[in-house]
Amino acid sequence: TALSLEGTREGIYDKVMKRRKINFLAPTPRWEMPLMRVGDVMSRAPSLLNVVETVGNIVDTLRGCTYNGFPVVSGGRLEGLILR
């Protein structure tokens, strides 16, 4: 079905995401966000993945927890983030 953009300032991607019920971040954070610390929302001992990792270890990590995001580290330095 076609999407009409007339009379709206909303972009086509926003309309498609709403229609498919895909959640996305609001343009402004909720009021309590500036008051929060990382420890308020993240596990104390996150499951880390190394830059070079075996498939078996990745599978074990994914099966062993329900986290959505996994920090990727190299020598103790954050290199990136992998999402489920």
mmCIF file of the N, C-alpha and C atoms, coordinates in Angstrom:
data_MODEL
# 
_entry.id   MODEL 
# 
loop_
_atom_site.group_PDB 
_atom_site.id 
_atom_site.type_symbol 
_atom_site.label_atom_id 
_atom_site.label_alt_id 
_atom_site.label_comp_id 
_atom_site.label_asym_id 
_atom_site.label_entity_id 
_atom_site.label_seq_id 
_atom_site.pdbx_PDB_ins_code 
_atom_site.Cartn_x 
_atom_site.Cartn_y 
_atom_site.Cartn_z 
_atom_site.occupancy 
_atom_site.B_iso_or_equiv 
_atom_site.pdbx_formal_charge 
_atom_site.auth_seq_id 
_atom_site.auth_comp_id 
_atom_site.auth_asym_id 
_atom_site.auth_atom_id 
_atom_site.pdbx_PDB_model_num 
ATOM 1   N N  . THR A 1 1  ? 0.846  -1.188  0.000  1.00 0.00 ? 1  THR A N  1 
ATOM 2   C CA . THR A 1 1  ? 0.000  0.000   0.000  1.00 0.00 ? 1  THR A CA 1 
ATOM 3   C C  . THR A 1 1  ? 0.885  1.243   0.000  1.00 0.00 ? 1  THR A C  1 
ATOM 4   N N  . ALA A 1 2  ? 0.363  2.291   -0.600 1.00 0.00 ? 2  ALA A N  1 
ATOM 5   C CA . ALA A 1 2  ? 1.122  3.533   -0.696 1.00 0.00 ? 2  ALA A CA 1 
ATOM 6   C C  . ALA A 1 2  ? 0.973  4.352   0.582  1.00 0.00 ? 2  ALA A C  1 
ATOM 7   N N  . LEU A 1 3  ? 2.028  5.090   0.906  1.00 0.00 ? 3  LEU A N  1 
ATOM 8   C CA . LEU A 1 3  ? 2.005  5.980   2.065  1.00 0.00 ? 3  LEU A CA 1 
ATOM 9   C C  . LEU A 1 3  ? 1.971  7.417   1.573  1.00 0.00 ? 3  LEU A C  1 
ATOM 10  N N  . SER A 1 4  ? 1.047  8.203   2.082  1.00 0.00 ? 4  SER A N  1 
ATOM 11  C CA . SER A 1 4  ? 0.954  9.603   1.711  1.00 0.00 ? 4  SER A CA 1 
ATOM 12  C C  . SER A 1 4  ? 1.804  10.443  2.659  1.00 0.00 ? 4  SER A C  1 
ATOM 13  N N  . LEU A 1 5  ? 2.593  11.341  2.115  1.00 0.00 ? 5  LEU A N  1 
ATOM 14  C CA . LEU A 1 5  ? 3.408  12.226  2.929  1.00 0.00 ? 5  LEU A CA 1 
ATOM 15  C C  . LEU A 1 5  ? 2.864  13.652  2.927  1.00 0.00 ? 5  LEU A C  1 
ATOM 16  N N  . GLU A 1 6  ? 1.758  13.873  2.226  1.00 0.00 ? 6  GLU A N  1 
ATOM 17  C CA . GLU A 1 6  ? 1.184  15.212  2.149  1.00 0.00 ? 6  GLU A CA 1 
ATOM 18  C C  . GLU A 1 6  ? 0.659  15.648  3.506  1.00 0.00 ? 6  GLU A C  1 
ATOM 19  N N  . GLY A 1 7  ? 0.924  16.902  3.860  1.00 0.00 ? 7  GLY A N  1 
ATOM 20  C CA . GLY A 1 7  ? 0.389  17.459  5.091  1.00 0.00 ? 7  GLY A CA 1 
ATOM 21  C C  . GLY A 1 7  ? 1.066  16.970  6.357  1.00 0.00 ? 7  GLY A C  1 
ATOM 22  N N  . THR A 1 8  ? 2.239  16.388  6.248  1.00 0.00 ? 8  THR A N  1 
ATOM 23  C CA . THR A 1 8  ? 2.945  15.917  7.437  1.00 0.00 ? 8  THR A CA 1 
ATOM 24  C C  . THR A 1 8  ? 4.421  16.236  7.324  1.00 0.00 ? 8  THR A C  1 
ATOM 25  N N  . ARG A 1 9  ? 5.062  16.375  8.462  1.00 0.00 ? 9  ARG A N  1 
ATOM 26  C CA . ARG A 1 9  ? 6.508  16.613  8.476  1.00 0.00 ? 9  ARG A CA 1 
ATOM 27  C C  . ARG A 1 9  ? 7.234  15.313  8.797  1.00 0.00 ? 9  ARG A C  1 
ATOM 28  N N  . GLU A 1 10 ? 6.507  14.251  8.931  1.00 0.00 ? 10 GLU A N  1 
ATOM 29  C CA . GLU A 1 10 ? 7.085  12.960  9.265  1.00 0.00 ? 10 GLU A CA 1 
ATOM 30  C C  . GLU A 1 10 ? 7.704  12.332  8.015  1.00 0.00 ? 10 GLU A C  1 
ATOM 31  N N  . GLY A 1 11 ? 8.878  11.763  8.170  1.00 0.00 ? 11 GLY A N  1 
ATOM 32  C CA . GLY A 1 11 ? 9.562  11.152  7.041  1.00 0.00 ? 11 GLY A CA 1 
ATOM 33  C C  . GLY A 1 11 ? 8.996  9.789   6.680  1.00 0.00 ? 11 GLY A C  1 
ATOM 34  N N  . ILE A 1 12 ? 9.335  9.328   5.506  1.00 0.00 ? 12 ILE A N  1 
ATOM 35  C CA . ILE A 1 12 ? 8.840  8.038   5.009  1.00 0.00 ? 12 ILE A CA 1 
ATOM 36  C C  . ILE A 1 12 ? 9.291  6.887   5.896  1.00 0.00 ? 12 ILE A C  1 
ATOM 37  N N  . TYR A 1 13 ? 10.538 6.946   6.391  1.00 0.00 ? 13 TYR A N  1 
ATOM 38  C CA . TYR A 1 13 ? 11.038 5.857   7.230  1.00 0.00 ? 13 TYR A CA 1 
ATOM 39  C C  . TYR A 1 13 ? 10.299 5.806   8.561  1.00 0.00 ? 13 TYR A C  1 
ATOM 40  N N  . ASP A 1 14 ? 9.955  6.979   9.116  1.00 0.00 ? 14 ASP A N  1 
ATOM 41  C CA . ASP A 1 14 ? 9.178  7.014   10.354 1.00 0.00 ? 14 ASP A CA 1 
ATOM 42  C C  . ASP A 1 14 ? 7.806  6.384   10.144 1.00 0.00 ? 14 ASP A C  1 
ATOM 43  N N  . LYS A 1 15 ? 7.181  6.702   9.021  1.00 0.00 ? 15 LYS A N  1 
ATOM 44  C CA . LYS A 1 15 ? 5.861  6.133   8.721  1.00 0.00 ? 15 LYS A CA 1 
ATOM 45  C C  . LYS A 1 15 ? 5.932  4.609   8.575  1.00 0.00 ? 15 LYS A C  1 
ATOM 46  N N  . VAL A 1 16 ? 6.939  4.124   7.861  1.00 0.00 ? 16 VAL A N  1 
ATOM 47  C CA . VAL A 1 16 ? 7.092  2.682   7.658  1.00 0.00 ? 16 VAL A CA 1 
ATOM 48  C C  . VAL A 1 16 ? 7.335  1.985   9.001  1.00 0.00 ? 16 VAL A C  1 
ATOM 49  N N  . MET A 1 17 ? 8.179  2.569   9.825  1.00 0.00 ? 17 MET A N  1 
ATOM 50  C CA . MET A 1 17 ? 8.477  1.960   11.122 1.00 0.00 ? 17 MET A CA 1 
ATOM 51  C C  . MET A 1 17 ? 7.231  1.920   12.002 1.00 0.00 ? 17 MET A C  1 
ATOM 52  N N  . LYS A 1 18 ? 6.452  2.969   12.004 1.00 0.00 ? 18 LYS A N  1 
ATOM 53  C CA . LYS A 1 18 ? 5.207  2.969   12.788 1.00 0.00 ? 18 LYS A CA 1 
ATOM 54  C C  . LYS A 1 18 ? 4.235  1.925   12.273 1.00 0.00 ? 18 LYS A C  1 
ATOM 55  N N  . ARG A 1 19 ? 4.109  1.840   10.960 1.00 0.00 ? 19 ARG A N  1 
ATOM 56  C CA . ARG A 1 19 ? 3.178  0.883   10.362 1.00 0.00 ? 19 ARG A CA 1 
ATOM 57  C C  . ARG A 1 19 ? 3.581  -0.557  10.701 1.00 0.00 ? 19 ARG A C  1 
ATOM 58  N N  . ARG A 1 20 ? 4.883  -0.822  10.716 1.00 0.00 ? 20 ARG A N  1 
ATOM 59  C CA . ARG A 1 20 ? 5.371  -2.168  11.037 1.00 0.00 ? 20 ARG A CA 1 
ATOM 60  C C  . ARG A 1 20 ? 5.550  -2.390  12.531 1.00 0.00 ? 20 ARG A C  1 
ATOM 61  N N  . LYS A 1 21 ? 5.208  -1.373  13.329 1.00 0.00 ? 21 LYS A N  1 
ATOM 62  C CA . LYS A 1 21 ? 5.298  -1.435  14.790 1.00 0.00 ? 21 LYS A CA 1 
ATOM 63  C C  . LYS A 1 21 ? 6.725  -1.716  15.262 1.00 0.00 ? 21 LYS A C  1 
ATOM 64  N N  . ILE A 1 22 ? 7.684  -1.036  14.626 1.00 0.00 ? 22 ILE A N  1 
ATOM 65  C CA . ILE A 1 22 ? 9.089  -1.146  15.004 1.00 0.00 ? 22 ILE A CA 1 
ATOM 66  C C  . ILE A 1 22 ? 9.392  -0.009  15.976 1.00 0.00 ? 22 ILE A C  1 
ATOM 67  N N  . ASN A 1 23 ? 9.887  -0.353  17.154 1.00 0.00 ? 23 ASN A N  1 
ATOM 68  C CA . ASN A 1 23 ? 10.233 0.666   18.143 1.00 0.00 ? 23 ASN A CA 1 
ATOM 69  C C  . ASN A 1 23 ? 11.515 1.376   17.750 1.00 0.00 ? 23 ASN A C  1 
ATOM 70  N N  . PHE A 1 24 ? 11.564 2.662   18.020 1.00 0.00 ? 24 PHE A N  1 
ATOM 71  C CA . PHE A 1 24 ? 12.792 3.414   17.793 1.00 0.00 ? 24 PHE A CA 1 
ATOM 72  C C  . PHE A 1 24 ? 12.906 4.478   18.871 1.00 0.00 ? 24 PHE A C  1 
ATOM 73  N N  . LEU A 1 25 ? 14.126 4.981   19.056 1.00 0.00 ? 25 LEU A N  1 
ATOM 74  C CA . LEU A 1 25 ? 14.372 5.961   20.104 1.00 0.00 ? 25 LEU A CA 1 
ATOM 75  C C  . LEU A 1 25 ? 13.691 7.277   19.789 1.00 0.00 ? 25 LEU A C  1 
ATOM 76  N N  . ALA A 1 26 ? 13.150 7.901   20.839 1.00 0.00 ? 26 ALA A N  1 
ATOM 77  C CA . ALA A 1 26 ? 12.549 9.221   20.688 1.00 0.00 ? 26 ALA A CA 1 
ATOM 78  C C  . ALA A 1 26 ? 13.646 10.249  20.418 1.00 0.00 ? 26 ALA A C  1 
ATOM 79  N N  . PRO A 1 27 ? 13.308 11.377  19.792 1.00 0.00 ? 27 PRO A N  1 
ATOM 80  C CA . PRO A 1 27 ? 14.331 12.379  19.500 1.00 0.00 ? 27 PRO A CA 1 
ATOM 81  C C  . PRO A 1 27 ? 14.914 13.050  20.744 1.00 0.00 ? 27 PRO A C  1 
ATOM 82  N N  . THR A 1 28 ? 14.181 12.998  21.851 1.00 0.00 ? 28 THR A N  1 
ATOM 83  C CA . THR A 1 28 ? 14.691 13.550  23.111 1.00 0.00 ? 28 THR A CA 1 
ATOM 84  C C  . THR A 1 28 ? 14.595 12.476  24.187 1.00 0.00 ? 28 THR A C  1 
ATOM 85  N N  . PRO A 1 29 ? 15.589 12.422  25.083 1.00 0.00 ? 29 PRO A N  1 
ATOM 86  C CA . PRO A 1 29 ? 15.569 11.394  26.129 1.00 0.00 ? 29 PRO A CA 1 
ATOM 87  C C  . PRO A 1 29 ? 14.485 11.663  27.170 1.00 0.00 ? 29 PRO A C  1 
ATOM 88  N N  . ARG A 1 30 ? 14.069 10.615  27.866 1.00 0.00 ? 30 ARG A N  1 
ATOM 89  C CA . ARG A 1 30 ? 13.114 10.767  28.955 1.00 0.00 ? 30 ARG A CA 1 
ATOM 90  C C  . ARG A 1 30 ? 13.750 11.604  30.050 1.00 0.00 ? 30 ARG A C  1 
ATOM 91  N N  . TRP A 1 31 ? 12.953 12.249  30.872 1.00 0.00 ? 31 TRP A N  1 
ATOM 92  C CA . TRP A 1 31 ? 13.423 13.202  31.879 1.00 0.00 ? 31 TRP A CA 1 
ATOM 93  C C  . TRP A 1 31 ? 14.426 12.601  32.847 1.00 0.00 ? 31 TRP A C  1 
ATOM 94  N N  . GLU A 1 32 ? 14.308 11.299  33.156 1.00 0.00 ? 32 GLU A N  1 
ATOM 95  C CA . GLU A 1 32 ? 15.185 10.721  34.172 1.00 0.00 ? 32 GLU A CA 1 
ATOM 96  C C  . GLU A 1 32 ? 16.543 10.277  33.631 1.00 0.00 ? 32 GLU A C  1 
ATOM 97  N N  . MET A 1 33 ? 16.711 10.266  32.325 1.00 0.00 ? 33 MET A N  1 
ATOM 98  C CA . MET A 1 33 ? 17.962 9.790   31.740 1.00 0.00 ? 33 MET A CA 1 
ATOM 99  C C  . MET A 1 33 ? 19.203 10.545  32.222 1.00 0.00 ? 33 MET A C  1 
ATOM 100 N N  . PRO A 1 34 ? 19.183 11.884  32.321 1.00 0.00 ? 34 PRO A N  1 
ATOM 101 C CA . PRO A 1 34 ? 20.386 12.577  32.805 1.00 0.00 ? 34 PRO A CA 1 
ATOM 102 C C  . PRO A 1 34 ? 20.735 12.236  34.256 1.00 0.00 ? 34 PRO A C  1 
ATOM 103 N N  . LEU A 1 35 ? 19.782 11.686  34.997 1.00 0.00 ? 35 LEU A N  1 
ATOM 104 C CA . LEU A 1 35 ? 20.020 11.362  36.398 1.00 0.00 ? 35 LEU A CA 1 
ATOM 105 C C  . LEU A 1 35 ? 20.571 9.952   36.591 1.00 0.00 ? 35 LEU A C  1 
ATOM 106 N N  . MET A 1 36 ? 20.556 9.158   35.532 1.00 0.00 ? 36 MET A N  1 
ATOM 107 C CA . MET A 1 36 ? 20.952 7.758   35.633 1.00 0.00 ? 36 MET A CA 1 
ATOM 108 C C  . MET A 1 36 ? 22.442 7.585   35.373 1.00 0.00 ? 36 MET A C  1 
ATOM 109 N N  . ARG A 1 37 ? 22.976 6.514   35.956 1.00 0.00 ? 37 ARG A N  1 
ATOM 110 C CA . ARG A 1 37 ? 24.360 6.117   35.714 1.00 0.00 ? 37 ARG A CA 1 
ATOM 111 C C  . ARG A 1 37 ? 24.362 4.792   34.963 1.00 0.00 ? 37 ARG A C  1 
ATOM 112 N N  . VAL A 1 38 ? 25.486 4.468   34.378 1.00 0.00 ? 38 VAL A N  1 
ATOM 113 C CA . VAL A 1 38 ? 25.598 3.216   33.633 1.00 0.00 ? 38 VAL A CA 1 
ATOM 114 C C  . VAL A 1 38 ? 25.206 2.028   34.507 1.00 0.00 ? 38 VAL A C  1 
ATOM 115 N N  . GLY A 1 39 ? 25.624 2.028   35.767 1.00 0.00 ? 39 GLY A N  1 
ATOM 116 C CA . GLY A 1 39 ? 25.322 0.931   36.688 1.00 0.00 ? 39 GLY A CA 1 
ATOM 117 C C  . GLY A 1 39 ? 23.842 0.752   36.975 1.00 0.00 ? 39 GLY A C  1 
ATOM 118 N N  . ASP A 1 40 ? 23.044 1.783   36.702 1.00 0.00 ? 40 ASP A N  1 
ATOM 119 C CA . ASP A 1 40 ? 21.596 1.683   36.906 1.00 0.00 ? 40 ASP A CA 1 
ATOM 120 C C  . ASP A 1 40 ? 20.917 0.843   35.832 1.00 0.00 ? 40 ASP A C  1 
ATOM 121 N N  . VAL A 1 41 ? 21.524 0.732   34.687 1.00 0.00 ? 41 VAL A N  1 
ATOM 122 C CA . VAL A 1 41 ? 20.869 0.037   33.575 1.00 0.00 ? 41 VAL A CA 1 
ATOM 123 C C  . VAL A 1 41 ? 21.663 -1.131  33.004 1.00 0.00 ? 41 VAL A C  1 
ATOM 124 N N  . MET A 1 42 ? 22.920 -1.282  33.414 1.00 0.00 ? 42 MET A N  1 
ATOM 125 C CA . MET A 1 42 ? 23.762 -2.345  32.855 1.00 0.00 ? 42 MET A CA 1 
ATOM 126 C C  . MET A 1 42 ? 24.169 -3.331  33.936 1.00 0.00 ? 42 MET A C  1 
ATOM 127 N N  . SER A 1 43 ? 24.361 -4.546  33.529 1.00 0.00 ? 43 SER A N  1 
ATOM 128 C CA . SER A 1 43 ? 24.796 -5.598  34.438 1.00 0.00 ? 43 SER A CA 1 
ATOM 129 C C  . SER A 1 43 ? 26.156 -5.248  35.044 1.00 0.00 ? 43 SER A C  1 
ATOM 130 N N  . ARG A 1 44 ? 26.370 -5.663  36.277 1.00 0.00 ? 44 ARG A N  1 
ATOM 131 C CA . ARG A 1 44 ? 27.648 -5.400  36.952 1.00 0.00 ? 44 ARG A CA 1 
ATOM 132 C C  . ARG A 1 44 ? 28.796 -6.166  36.292 1.00 0.00 ? 44 ARG A C  1 
ATOM 133 N N  . ALA A 1 45 ? 28.498 -7.339  35.794 1.00 0.00 ? 45 ALA A N  1 
ATOM 134 C CA . ALA A 1 45 ? 29.523 -8.158  35.139 1.00 0.00 ? 45 ALA A CA 1 
ATOM 135 C C  . ALA A 1 45 ? 29.004 -8.548  33.750 1.00 0.00 ? 45 ALA A C  1 
ATOM 136 N N  . PRO A 1 46 ? 29.114 -7.662  32.777 1.00 0.00 ? 46 PRO A N  1 
ATOM 137 C CA . PRO A 1 46 ? 28.568 -7.959  31.449 1.00 0.00 ? 46 PRO A CA 1 
ATOM 138 C C  . PRO A 1 46 ? 29.308 -9.103  30.766 1.00 0.00 ? 46 PRO A C  1 
ATOM 139 N N  . SER A 1 47 ? 28.612 -9.787  29.889 1.00 0.00 ? 47 SER A N  1 
ATOM 140 C CA . SER A 1 47 ? 29.242 -10.828 29.070 1.00 0.00 ? 47 SER A CA 1 
ATOM 141 C C  . SER A 1 47 ? 30.010 -10.135 27.955 1.00 0.00 ? 47 SER A C  1 
ATOM 142 N N  . LEU A 1 48 ? 31.322 -10.297 27.965 1.00 0.00 ? 48 LEU A N  1 
ATOM 143 C CA . LEU A 1 48 ? 32.171 -9.642  26.976 1.00 0.00 ? 48 LEU A CA 1 
ATOM 144 C C  . LEU A 1 48 ? 32.561 -10.610 25.873 1.00 0.00 ? 48 LEU A C  1 
ATOM 145 N N  . LEU A 1 49 ? 32.761 -10.083 24.700 1.00 0.00 ? 49 LEU A N  1 
ATOM 146 C CA . LEU A 1 49 ? 33.294 -10.864 23.586 1.00 0.00 ? 49 LEU A CA 1 
ATOM 147 C C  . LEU A 1 49 ? 34.586 -10.203 23.137 1.00 0.00 ? 49 LEU A C  1 
ATOM 148 N N  . ASN A 1 50 ? 35.537 -11.023 22.738 1.00 0.00 ? 50 ASN A N  1 
ATOM 149 C CA . ASN A 1 50 ? 36.807 -10.512 22.232 1.00 0.00 ? 50 ASN A CA 1 
ATOM 150 C C  . ASN A 1 50 ? 36.692 -10.214 20.744 1.00 0.00 ? 50 ASN A C  1 
ATOM 151 N N  . VAL A 1 51 ? 37.572 -9.358  20.242 1.00 0.00 ? 51 VAL A N  1 
ATOM 152 C CA . VAL A 1 51 ? 37.587 -9.036  18.818 1.00 0.00 ? 51 VAL A CA 1 
ATOM 153 C C  . VAL A 1 51 ? 37.761 -10.313 17.994 1.00 0.00 ? 51 VAL A C  1 
ATOM 154 N N  . VAL A 1 52 ? 38.658 -11.195 18.423 1.00 0.00 ? 52 VAL A N  1 
ATOM 155 C CA . VAL A 1 52 ? 38.836 -12.503 17.794 1.00 0.00 ? 52 VAL A CA 1 
ATOM 156 C C  . VAL A 1 52 ? 38.251 -13.527 18.758 1.00 0.00 ? 52 VAL A C  1 
ATOM 157 N N  . GLU A 1 53 ? 37.197 -14.199 18.313 1.00 0.00 ? 53 GLU A N  1 
ATOM 158 C CA . GLU A 1 53 ? 36.444 -15.092 19.195 1.00 0.00 ? 53 GLU A CA 1 
ATOM 159 C C  . GLU A 1 53 ? 36.063 -16.353 18.450 1.00 0.00 ? 53 GLU A C  1 
ATOM 160 N N  . THR A 1 54 ? 35.973 -17.472 19.160 1.00 0.00 ? 54 THR A N  1 
ATOM 161 C CA . THR A 1 54 ? 35.546 -18.720 18.523 1.00 0.00 ? 54 THR A CA 1 
ATOM 162 C C  . THR A 1 54 ? 34.024 -18.725 18.400 1.00 0.00 ? 54 THR A C  1 
ATOM 163 N N  . VAL A 1 55 ? 33.547 -19.410 17.383 1.00 0.00 ? 55 VAL A N  1 
ATOM 164 C CA . VAL A 1 55 ? 32.103 -19.532 17.189 1.00 0.00 ? 55 VAL A CA 1 
ATOM 165 C C  . VAL A 1 55 ? 31.467 -20.227 18.386 1.00 0.00 ? 55 VAL A C  1 
ATOM 166 N N  . GLY A 1 56 ? 32.141 -21.240 18.915 1.00 0.00 ? 56 GLY A N  1 
ATOM 167 C CA . GLY A 1 56 ? 31.620 -21.965 20.071 1.00 0.00 ? 56 GLY A CA 1 
ATOM 168 C C  . GLY A 1 56 ? 31.423 -21.068 21.279 1.00 0.00 ? 56 GLY A C  1 
ATOM 169 N N  . ASN A 1 57 ? 32.368 -20.171 21.535 1.00 0.00 ? 57 ASN A N  1 
ATOM 170 C CA . ASN A 1 57 ? 32.249 -19.261 22.669 1.00 0.00 ? 57 ASN A CA 1 
ATOM 171 C C  . ASN A 1 57 ? 31.105 -18.258 22.454 1.00 0.00 ? 57 ASN A C  1 
ATOM 172 N N  . ILE A 1 58 ? 30.940 -17.799 21.230 1.00 0.00 ? 58 ILE A N  1 
ATOM 173 C CA . ILE A 1 58 ? 29.833 -16.877 20.930 1.00 0.00 ? 58 ILE A CA 1 
ATOM 174 C C  . ILE A 1 58 ? 28.504 -17.577 21.146 1.00 0.00 ? 58 ILE A C  1 
ATOM 175 N N  . VAL A 1 59 ? 28.377 -18.808 20.649 1.00 0.00 ? 59 VAL A N  1 
ATOM 176 C CA . VAL A 1 59 ? 27.138 -19.577 20.824 1.00 0.00 ? 59 VAL A CA 1 
ATOM 177 C C  . VAL A 1 59 ? 26.864 -19.805 22.307 1.00 0.00 ? 59 VAL A C  1 
ATOM 178 N N  . ASP A 1 60 ? 27.882 -20.198 23.074 1.00 0.00 ? 60 ASP A N  1 
ATOM 179 C CA . ASP A 1 60 ? 27.710 -20.412 24.516 1.00 0.00 ? 60 ASP A CA 1 
ATOM 180 C C  . ASP A 1 60 ? 27.266 -19.128 25.218 1.00 0.00 ? 60 ASP A C  1 
ATOM 181 N N  . THR A 1 61 ? 27.856 -18.013 24.834 1.00 0.00 ? 61 THR A N  1 
ATOM 182 C CA . THR A 1 61 ? 27.493 -16.724 25.437 1.00 0.00 ? 61 THR A CA 1 
ATOM 183 C C  . THR A 1 61 ? 26.046 -16.381 25.135 1.00 0.00 ? 61 THR A C  1 
ATOM 184 N N  . LEU A 1 62 ? 25.632 -16.539 23.881 1.00 0.00 ? 62 LEU A N  1 
ATOM 185 C CA . LEU A 1 62 ? 24.246 -16.229 23.497 1.00 0.00 ? 62 LEU A CA 1 
ATOM 186 C C  . LEU A 1 62 ? 23.240 -17.142 24.184 1.00 0.00 ? 62 LEU A C  1 
ATOM 187 N N  . ARG A 1 63 ? 23.591 -18.413 24.310 1.00 0.00 ? 63 ARG A N  1 
ATOM 188 C CA . ARG A 1 63 ? 22.682 -19.360 24.976 1.00 0.00 ? 63 ARG A CA 1 
ATOM 189 C C  . ARG A 1 63 ? 22.641 -19.167 26.492 1.00 0.00 ? 63 ARG A C  1 
ATOM 190 N N  . GLY A 1 64 ? 23.719 -18.641 27.052 1.00 0.00 ? 64 GLY A N  1 
ATOM 191 C CA . GLY A 1 64 ? 23.835 -18.542 28.501 1.00 0.00 ? 64 GLY A CA 1 
ATOM 192 C C  . GLY A 1 64 ? 23.202 -17.315 29.129 1.00 0.00 ? 64 GLY A C  1 
ATOM 193 N N  . CYS A 1 65 ? 22.697 -16.395 28.319 1.00 0.00 ? 65 CYS A N  1 
ATOM 194 C CA . CYS A 1 65 ? 22.083 -15.196 28.893 1.00 0.00 ? 65 CYS A CA 1 
ATOM 195 C C  . CYS A 1 65 ? 21.045 -14.625 27.930 1.00 0.00 ? 65 CYS A C  1 
ATOM 196 N N  . THR A 1 66 ? 20.287 -13.693 28.429 1.00 0.00 ? 66 THR A N  1 
ATOM 197 C CA . THR A 1 66 ? 19.239 -13.079 27.609 1.00 0.00 ? 66 THR A CA 1 
ATOM 198 C C  . THR A 1 66 ? 19.568 -11.637 27.248 1.00 0.00 ? 66 THR A C  1 
ATOM 199 N N  . TYR A 1 67 ? 20.820 -11.221 27.456 1.00 0.00 ? 67 TYR A N  1 
ATOM 200 C CA . TYR A 1 67 ? 21.206 -9.853  27.118 1.00 0.00 ? 67 TYR A CA 1 
ATOM 201 C C  . TYR A 1 67 ? 21.007 -9.596  25.628 1.00 0.00 ? 67 TYR A C  1 
ATOM 202 N N  . ASN A 1 68 ? 20.820 -8.351  25.297 1.00 0.00 ? 68 ASN A N  1 
ATOM 203 C CA . ASN A 1 68 ? 20.666 -7.978  23.895 1.00 0.00 ? 68 ASN A CA 1 
ATOM 204 C C  . ASN A 1 68 ? 21.976 -7.454  23.302 1.00 0.00 ? 68 ASN A C  1 
ATOM 205 N N  . GLY A 1 69 ? 22.805 -6.814  24.125 1.00 0.00 ? 69 GLY A N  1 
ATOM 206 C CA . GLY A 1 69 ? 24.036 -6.224  23.626 1.00 0.00 ? 69 GLY A CA 1 
ATOM 207 C C  . GLY A 1 69 ? 25.263 -6.796  24.311 1.00 0.00 ? 69 GLY A C  1 
ATOM 208 N N  . PHE A 1 70 ? 26.326 -6.956  23.552 1.00 0.00 ? 70 PHE A N  1 
ATOM 209 C CA . PHE A 1 70 ? 27.560 -7.538  24.071 1.00 0.00 ? 70 PHE A CA 1 
ATOM 210 C C  . PHE A 1 70 ? 28.742 -6.647  23.696 1.00 0.00 ? 70 PHE A C  1 
ATOM 211 N N  . PRO A 1 71 ? 29.415 -6.070  24.693 1.00 0.00 ? 71 PRO A N  1 
ATOM 212 C CA . PRO A 1 71 ? 30.607 -5.272  24.398 1.00 0.00 ? 71 PRO A CA 1 
ATOM 213 C C  . PRO A 1 71 ? 31.694 -6.146  23.784 1.00 0.00 ? 71 PRO A C  1 
ATOM 214 N N  . VAL A 1 72 ? 32.357 -5.607  22.765 1.00 0.00 ? 72 VAL A N  1 
ATOM 215 C CA . VAL A 1 72 ? 33.485 -6.292  22.133 1.00 0.00 ? 72 VAL A CA 1 
ATOM 216 C C  . VAL A 1 72 ? 34.751 -5.573  22.578 1.00 0.00 ? 72 VAL A C  1 
ATOM 217 N N  . VAL A 1 73 ? 35.684 -6.334  23.163 1.00 0.00 ? 73 VAL A N  1 
ATOM 218 C CA . VAL A 1 73 ? 36.887 -5.730  23.740 1.00 0.00 ? 73 VAL A CA 1 
ATOM 219 C C  . VAL A 1 73 ? 38.159 -6.330  23.151 1.00 0.00 ? 73 VAL A C  1 
ATOM 220 N N  . SER A 1 74 ? 39.218 -5.548  23.253 1.00 0.00 ? 74 SER A N  1 
ATOM 221 C CA . SER A 1 74 ? 40.541 -6.007  22.845 1.00 0.00 ? 74 SER A CA 1 
ATOM 222 C C  . SER A 1 74 ? 41.533 -5.380  23.814 1.00 0.00 ? 74 SER A C  1 
ATOM 223 N N  . GLY A 1 75 ? 42.212 -6.213  24.594 1.00 0.00 ? 75 GLY A N  1 
ATOM 224 C CA . GLY A 1 75 ? 43.170 -5.710  25.564 1.00 0.00 ? 75 GLY A CA 1 
ATOM 225 C C  . GLY A 1 75 ? 42.537 -4.806  26.610 1.00 0.00 ? 75 GLY A C  1 
ATOM 226 N N  . GLY A 1 76 ? 41.297 -5.080  26.973 1.00 0.00 ? 76 GLY A N  1 
ATOM 227 C CA . GLY A 1 76 ? 40.610 -4.281  27.976 1.00 0.00 ? 76 GLY A CA 1 
ATOM 228 C C  . GLY A 1 76 ? 39.996 -2.996  27.435 1.00 0.00 ? 76 GLY A C  1 
ATOM 229 N N  . ARG A 1 77 ? 40.147 -2.756  26.153 1.00 0.00 ? 77 ARG A N  1 
ATOM 230 C CA . ARG A 1 77 ? 39.602 -1.540  25.530 1.00 0.00 ? 77 ARG A CA 1 
ATOM 231 C C  . ARG A 1 77 ? 38.339 -1.884  24.745 1.00 0.00 ? 77 ARG A C  1 
ATOM 232 N N  . LEU A 1 78 ? 37.303 -1.064  24.915 1.00 0.00 ? 78 LEU A N  1 
ATOM 233 C CA . LEU A 1 78 ? 36.054 -1.269  24.173 1.00 0.00 ? 78 LEU A CA 1 
ATOM 234 C C  . LEU A 1 78 ? 36.280 -0.967  22.696 1.00 0.00 ? 78 LEU A C  1 
ATOM 235 N N  . GLU A 1 79 ? 35.978 -1.957  21.854 1.00 0.00 ? 79 GLU A N  1 
ATOM 236 C CA . GLU A 1 79 ? 36.150 -1.799  20.406 1.00 0.00 ? 79 GLU A CA 1 
ATOM 237 C C  . GLU A 1 79 ? 34.832 -1.657  19.668 1.00 0.00 ? 79 GLU A C  1 
ATOM 238 N N  . GLY A 1 80 ? 33.754 -2.138  20.303 1.00 0.00 ? 80 GLY A N  1 
ATOM 239 C CA . GLY A 1 80 ? 32.461 -2.062  19.632 1.00 0.00 ? 80 GLY A CA 1 
ATOM 240 C C  . GLY A 1 80 ? 31.383 -2.758  20.444 1.00 0.00 ? 80 GLY A C  1 
ATOM 241 N N  . LEU A 1 81 ? 30.242 -2.953  19.821 1.00 0.00 ? 81 LEU A N  1 
ATOM 242 C CA . LEU A 1 81 ? 29.096 -3.572  20.455 1.00 0.00 ? 81 LEU A CA 1 
ATOM 243 C C  . LEU A 1 81 ? 28.386 -4.447  19.446 1.00 0.00 ? 81 LEU A C  1 
ATOM 244 N N  . ILE A 1 82 ? 28.054 -5.667  19.847 1.00 0.00 ? 82 ILE A N  1 
ATOM 245 C CA . ILE A 1 82 ? 27.296 -6.569  18.983 1.00 0.00 ? 82 ILE A CA 1 
ATOM 246 C C  . ILE A 1 82 ? 25.917 -6.721  19.597 1.00 0.00 ? 82 ILE A C  1 
ATOM 247 N N  . LEU A 1 83 ? 24.888 -6.552  18.789 1.00 0.00 ? 83 LEU A N  1 
ATOM 248 C CA . LEU A 1 83 ? 23.522 -6.763  19.248 1.00 0.00 ? 83 LEU A CA 1 
ATOM 249 C C  . LEU A 1 83 ? 23.019 -8.113  18.776 1.00 0.00 ? 83 LEU A C  1 
ATOM 250 N N  . ARG A 1 84 ? 22.194 -8.730  19.578 1.00 0.00 ? 84 ARG A N  1 
ATOM 251 C CA . ARG A 1 84 ? 21.619 -10.033 19.263 1.00 0.00 ? 84 ARG A CA 1 
ATOM 252 C C  . ARG A 1 84 ? 20.910 -10.025 17.937 1.00 0.00 ? 84 ARG A C  1 
# 
